[in-house]
Amino acid sequence: MEGDPSTAILALEQIFRFGMDIKRFCTDLIGQFRTLLLCKINGCRPLIDLPDEEFNKFSQTAKNYTAETLHLKMNMLIEMVENIGRSNQPRLILETTFLKMIEAGNVVPVSQLLKKLDTILAAERGEASTKAIPAKPTGQEIAPGKRETSPPPPQKKKEHNPAEEIIPLPEEPPEFQQRRPTAPREFQQRTPAAPPTPAKKAPKPAEKPKPATRIKTDWKNFLAYVQEKSSWMAPALSHVTQVEEEGGSLLLHYDDAINCTMVRRPEHSAELKQFILDFYDKNLIIKFILPEEKKSTSSNTQNIRHELMHDPLVIATAEIFRGTVGDIRVTTKK
């Protein structure tokens, strides 16, 4: 409590030398600080279980310190006891805590410091208000009711500066007046030229009408066109003996009906009609002109061979495999 570090460390050395229990020592020390703190509080005598002589000694000691100081150091001791229970070096913690308590000194409440600061500031303000500002002595007395007027400052005469004088320029000779520069030609105003009239576009020459395609004369070219589109239809159309155009219809003459069996089917006729529209640019109705059928229903082997030889499927198969029909055998079903 007196703030002597050497005395505190030596006292701890004696305690450890005699083998005193540290926990018991710390508990007793905290109890001593509790007694000092209760002595600072009025009406706490019943809480102190001590004889009057010892109580008076504690009271005299407590008068030298504030309650805040005692409370702070007691909190340090309580924290020290908790740290000793978790540490392997209790002596080191005890010594460092004692040094902290000595360095803490006497604690003054903040409210007390603020009161002292207010007192000092109030005293300085009072001294400043009581000081009088001395008036400057003047040579003349001022009559009551009149204001003091200061004479105007003497005006300095402006020195003559010949550089500031304005010298009039001489008149321009007439010969120079006639020769005034003119603006360059490129800066002179020019009358805007009229915009060029747009050239008239030459009228497009009228398209010449396409010459009418003759179906009969261009039939070979048409067969070549069909050959590119359908390989089997061109051989079937090659058996046409005569081609005629009559009243929006295309007449295809065949000598043998077997040669146009495939072409006469509706789906193939529609395809042929589209080919004619693409090539000739004409929408024609296709009509097949066939010879009159024979009344006799009997057919000999030669006629059957002829029909098979000119069958479109046989012809297309021969062209695909690049072969020829060598022999046709006709058999009868039994």
C-alpha positions in Angstrom: 0.0 0.0 0.0 2.9 2.4 0.6 4.2 1.9 -3.0 7.6 0.2 -2.2 8.3 -2.6 -4.7 11.4 -4.0 -2.9 9.5 -4.4 0.4 6.6 -6.2 -1.3 8.9 -8.6 -3.2 11.0 -9.4 -0.1 7.8 -10.1 1.9 6.7 -12.6 -0.7 10.1 -14.2 -0.6 9.7 -14.8 3.2 6.2 -16.3 2.6 7.5 -18.8 0.0 10.5 -19.6 2.3 8.3 -20.5 5.2 6.1 -22.7 2.9 2.9 -20.8 3.3 -0.1 -21.9 1.2 -0.5 -19.4 -1.6 -4.2 -19.8 -1.9 -4.7 -19.3 1.8 -2.5 -16.2 1.7 -4.4 -14.7 -1.3 -7.7 -15.4 0.5 -6.6 -13.7 3.6 -5.2 -10.7 1.6 -8.5 -10.3 -0.2 -10.3 -10.3 3.1 -8.0 -7.5 4.4 -8.9 -5.3 1.4 -12.6 -6.1 1.9 -12.3 -4.8 5.5 -10.6 -1.6 4.3 -13.3 -1.0 1.7 -16.1 -1.5 4.2 -14.4 1.0 6.5 -14.8 3.6 3.8 -18.5 3.0 3.7 -20.7 4.5 6.5 -22.8 2.1 8.4 -20.9 -1.1 7.6 -19.4 -1.7 11.1 -21.7 -4.7 11.8 -20.3 -6.4 8.7 -16.8 -6.3 10.1 -16.1 -9.1 12.7 -13.1 -7.5 14.4 -12.4 -6.1 17.8 -12.5 -2.3 18.3 -8.7 -2.0 18.4 -8.2 -3.7 15.1 -11.2 -1.9 13.5 -9.6 1.4 14.5 -6.3 0.4 12.9 -8.1 -0.5 9.6 -10.1 2.7 9.7 -6.9 4.8 10.1 -5.3 3.0 7.2 -8.4 3.3 5.0 -8.5 7.1 5.4 -5.3 7.4 3.4 -6.9 5.9 0.3 -10.0 6.4 -1.7 -12.7 3.8 -2.1 -12.0 3.6 -5.8 -8.3 2.7 -5.1 -9.2 0.0 -2.7 -11.8 -1.5 -5.0 -9.4 -1.5 -8.0 -6.7 -3.3 -6.0 -9.1 -5.9 -4.6 -10.2 -6.6 -8.2 -6.6 -7.2 -9.2 -6.2 -9.7 -6.3 -9.4 -11.6 -7.4 -8.1 -11.8 -11.0 -4.8 -13.0 -9.7 -6.4 -15.9 -7.8 -8.1 -17.0 -11.0 -4.9 -16.9 -13.0 -2.9 -18.8 -10.3 -5.4 -21.7 -10.5 -4.7 -22.0 -14.3 -0.9 -21.4 -14.2 2.1 -23.6 -13.5 4.1 -20.6 -12.1 1.9 -19.1 -9.3 4.9 -17.3 -7.7 5.5 -15.3 -10.9 1.9 -14.3 -11.2 1.8 -13.2 -7.6 4.9 -11.0 -8.0 3.7 -9.4 -11.2 0.3 -8.6 -9.6 1.9 -6.9 -6.7 4.0 -4.8 -9.0 0.8 -3.8 -10.9 -0.9 -2.8 -7.6 2.0 -0.6 -6.6 2.1 1.1 -10.0 -1.6 1.7 -10.0 -1.2 4.3 -7.2 -4.2 6.2 -5.8 -7.2 6.3 -8.1 -9.2 9.6 -8.3 -12.8 9.5 -9.5 -13.5 11.2 -12.8 -16.3 13.2 -11.3 -13.9 14.8 -8.9 -11.5 15.7 -11.6 -14.3 17.3 -13.6 -15.3 19.4 -10.6 -11.7 20.6 -10.2 -11.6 21.5 -13.9 -14.8 23.5 -13.7 -13.5 25.4 -10.7 -10.3 26.4 -12.5 -12.2 27.5 -15.6 -14.7 29.6 -13.5 -11.8 31.3 -11.7 -10.1 32.2 -15.0 -13.4 33.7 -16.4 -13.9 35.8 -13.2 -10.4 37.3 -13.4 -10.9 38.1 -17.1 -14.2 39.9 -16.5 -12.7 42.1 -13.6 -9.9 43.4 -15.7 -10.6 46.9 -17.1 -9.3 48.0 -20.5 -7.4 51.4 -20.1 -8.5 54.1 -22.5 -6.0 55.8 -24.7 -5.2 59.4 -23.6 -6.2 62.2 -26.0 -5.0 65.8 -26.1 -8.5 67.3 -26.4 -11.5 66.9 -24.1 -14.7 65.9 -25.8 -17.8 67.8 -24.8 -20.7 65.7 -23.6 -23.3 64.9 -26.4 -20.7 65.4 -29.1 -18.9 62.7 -31.1 -15.2 62.7 -31.6 -14.4 63.3 -35.2 -11.0 62.6 -36.6 -9.6 65.0 -39.2 -9.5 63.6 -42.7 -6.1 62.4 -43.7 -4.1 64.7 -46.0 -4.4 63.9 -49.6 -1.2 63.2 -51.5 -0.6 65.0 -54.7 -0.4 62.8 -57.6 2.9 62.9 -59.2 3.1 63.7 -62.9 4.0 60.6 -65.0 4.7 61.5 -68.6 4.3 57.8 -69.6 0.6 57.9 -68.6 -0.3 60.8 -70.9 -2.4 60.1 -73.9 -0.8 61.3 -77.0 -3.2 61.7 -80.0 -2.2 59.8 -83.1 -1.5 61.8 -86.3 -4.1 61.8 -89.1 -3.6 59.2 -91.7 -2.4 60.6 -95.1 -5.0 60.4 -97.9 -2.7 58.3 -100.0 -2.8 55.6 -97.4 -6.5 55.9 -96.9 -7.1 54.9 -100.5 -4.8 51.9 -100.3 -6.7 50.0 -97.6 -6.1 46.3 -97.7 -8.8 44.1 -98.9 -9.7 40.6 -97.8 -8.1 37.8 -99.8 -10.1 36.3 -102.6 -10.6 33.0 -100.8 -12.3 34.9 -97.9 -14.5 37.1 -100.0 -18.1 36.2 -100.2 -19.0 34.2 -103.2 -22.4 33.6 -104.6 -23.3 30.0 -104.1 -23.2 28.1 -107.3 -26.4 26.4 -108.3 -26.4 22.7 -107.5 -25.8 20.5 -110.5 -29.0 19.1 -111.9 -29.1 15.4 -111.5 -28.6 13.5 -114.7 -31.7 11.7 -115.9 -31.5 8.0 -115.8 -31.7 6.5 -119.1 -34.9 4.3 -119.4 -34.3 0.7 -119.2 -34.6 -1.1 -122.5 -37.7 -3.1 -122.9 -37.0 -6.7 -122.3 -37.3 -8.7 -125.5 -40.0 -11.3 -125.4 -38.7 -14.8 -125.1 -39.1 -16.7 -128.3 -41.8 -19.3 -128.1 -40.4 -22.7 -127.6 -41.7 -25.3 -130.1 -42.5 -28.5 -128.4 -42.0 -30.7 -131.5 -38.6 -29.2 -132.5 -37.2 -29.2 -128.9 -38.4 -32.7 -128.0 -34.9 -34.1 -128.0 -33.7 -31.4 -125.7 -36.7 -32.1 -123.4 -35.8 -35.8 -123.3 -32.2 -34.9 -122.3 -33.7 -32.7 -119.5 -35.9 -35.5 -118.3 -32.9 -37.9 -118.4 -31.2 -35.7 -115.8 -34.3 -35.7 -113.5 -35.6 -39.2 -113.9 -33.5 -42.0 -115.5 -36.4 -44.4 -116.2 -38.9 -41.8 -117.6 -36.7 -40.7 -120.5 -36.6 -44.1 -122.2 -40.4 -44.4 -121.9 -40.8 -41.1 -123.6 -38.4 -42.0 -126.3 -41.0 -44.4 -127.7 -43.3 -41.5 -128.5 -43.9 -41.5 -132.3 -45.5 -38.1 -132.6 -45.8 -35.0 -130.4 -48.6 -32.4 -130.9 -49.9 -29.3 -129.0 -53.6 -28.8 -129.4 -55.8 -26.4 -127.4 -53.8 -26.5 -124.2 -53.1 -30.2 -124.4 -50.0 -32.2 -125.2 -50.8 -35.2 -127.3 -48.3 -38.1 -127.1 -48.7 -40.8 -129.7 -47.6 -44.4 -129.0 -47.7 -47.3 -131.3 -47.7 -49.8 -128.5 -49.6 -49.3 -125.2 -47.0 -51.3 -123.3 -44.4 -48.5 -123.8 -46.4 -46.0 -121.7 -47.7 -48.2 -119.0 -45.6 -46.6 -116.2 -45.9 -43.0 -117.5 -49.7 -43.2 -117.6 -49.9 -43.7 -113.9 -51.3 -40.6 -112.1 -48.3 -40.0 -109.9 -45.9 -40.3 -112.9 -48.2 -38.2 -115.1 -48.1 -35.4 -112.5 -44.3 -35.6 -112.5 -44.2 -35.4 -116.3 -46.5 -32.4 -116.3 -44.1 -30.6 -113.9 -41.2 -31.3 -116.1 -43.1 -29.8 -119.1 -43.9 -26.7 -117.1 -40.3 -26.2 -116.0 -38.9 -26.7 -119.5 -41.5 -25.2 -121.8 -43.0 -22.8 -119.3 -46.5 -24.1 -120.3 -49.1 -25.7 -118.2 -50.4 -28.4 -120.5 -52.7 -31.3 -120.1 -51.1 -34.6 -121.1 -53.0 -37.0 -123.3 -51.7 -40.4 -124.4 -52.9 -41.4 -127.9 -52.8 -45.2 -128.2 -53.7 -47.6 -131.1 -57.0 -49.4 -130.9 -56.8 -52.6 -128.9 -57.2 -55.8 -130.8 -60.4 -57.7 -130.4 -58.7 -61.0 -130.0 -57.6 -61.8 -126.5 -55.1 -64.5 -127.5 -51.5 -63.5 -127.4 -48.6 -65.4 -128.8 -45.1 -65.7 -127.3 -43.7 -63.1 -129.7 -46.0 -60.4 -128.5 -45.2 -61.1 -124.9 -41.5 -60.9 -125.6 -42.0 -57.6 -127.3 -43.9 -56.2 -124.4 -41.3 -57.3 -121.9 -38.4 -56.0 -124.0 -39.9 -52.5 -124.0 -41.1 -52.5 -120.4 -39.7 -49.3 -118.7 -38.6 -51.2 -115.6 -36.5 -53.6 -117.8 -35.0 -50.7 -119.7 -34.2 -48.8 -116.5 -32.6 -51.9 -114.9 -30.4 -52.4 -118.0 -29.2 -48.8 -117.9 -28.5 -48.9 -114.2 -26.4 -52.0 -114.4 -25.0 -51.0 -117.9 -26.2 -54.3 -119.5 -28.4 -55.5 -122.3 -31.3 -58.0 -122.5 -30.0 -61.1 -124.1 -32.9 -63.5 -124.1 -36.5 -63.5 -122.8 -38.1 -66.8 -121.8 -41.9 -67.1 -121.6 -43.3 -69.8 -119.5 -46.9 -70.8 -118.8 -48.3 -71.5 -115.4 -49.6 -75.0 -114.7 
